[in-house]
Amino acid sequence: MRSASILWLCAVLSWTALAAPQAGDQDITVQVRKERSAFDINFEFTVPATIEQTWDVLADYEHMAQIVSTVVSRRIVSRDGNKITVEQTSRGNVGPIHVSVDGIREIVLTPFTEIRSHLIKGDLKASDFTTNLHAEGPVTRVTGHGKLVAAAWAAWALGAERVEAQTRRQYQELRNEILRRKGH
């Protein structure tokens, strides 16, 4: 793993952990369990939108850089039915130093119910996530589970709290976009 990527990961997770919680993000439940260099992540939140409106944002890979603040670029490099391959660059700061992390992910979309994401190549050792959508009357419940593996020394520096804060912030930004598009 490149040292710049580790710095980026540390920076992004550090500044988000220190950021004050935003209104409405406390109902985004995030649980992180750290074992050595692996982070086991579970999350859940609801949004007052239809499952289709929620899906339209979570699966909007062409515009993710405008939705999630740490994503600099994301582009679809191939598409085969409901399987897409995306290339992504994310960026963060360590003081005045700008660092980035790159990756290529395979994503399998099961419209309106599930998104599976698997890191094929990149600066992390591994990253696999499954996100599920559940229609519950006037709201959609979004649940997810994943595992992120960083270099051992980077994982030591991060801590579960920082990963939890970053995950919560990312899903707050996604929920905000769902509501924006819905017209709230």
DAHUHU-V649478 format. One record per helix or strand of 3 or more residues. SS is the DSSP state (helix for helix, strand for strand). FROM is the first residue (numbers start at 1). LEN is the number of residues. Records with the same first field share a line. If there is no record, write none. Layout:
# DAHUHU-V649478
SS: FROM-LEN, FROM-LEN
This chain:
# DAHUHU-V649478
helix: 3-16, 25-3, 51-8, 61-7, 152-7, 160-23
strand: 29-7, 38-10, 71-10, 83-12, 97-14, 114-9, 126-11, 139-11
